Each structure stands twice: as C-alpha cells, then as structure tokens.
Amino acid sequence: MPINIDEGNLKQGLMGLVVGLVEIIQEVLERQAIRRMEGGRLSVDELERLGTALSDLKEALENIKKQNDLEDAVR
C-alpha cells in the first residue's frame, strides 16, 4: 500500500512545529529573564542586550510565520 505525501502540507506542518517549539523556548527565556531581573542579577547593559535579543527573536519568528503562511497554524 503506497503512502501519498503532499510535500507542501508536510513542509507547512514541519515549519509550524519548529516555529511552535521556538516560541515555547522564547517564552521560557523571557520568564528566566524576568526572574533574573527581579532578582537583581542583571546589569543595565545586560538588560538592554537581553531585551534587544528577545525583541529580535520575536520579530524573526513573525517574519518566518508570514513568509511561510503559518500565522494561524502556530496558534
């Protein structure tokens, strides 16, 4: 019995999974950053770099979702 695979569907499903996992990792990083910030373990410079990095990650994820038509698939 042959298996029919739709490559477009497979690509979109896999990309959706990867983006979803990266979003989960991003949330964990944000929570850890908040804990470190509230604990006073970050300098002003580190806070700025962390904020910039998290913002860049969020923007990159949004671009990937738009480019691959994944806005609704990841929700």
Order of alpha helices (4+ residues) and beta strands (2+ residues): alpha-alpha-alpha
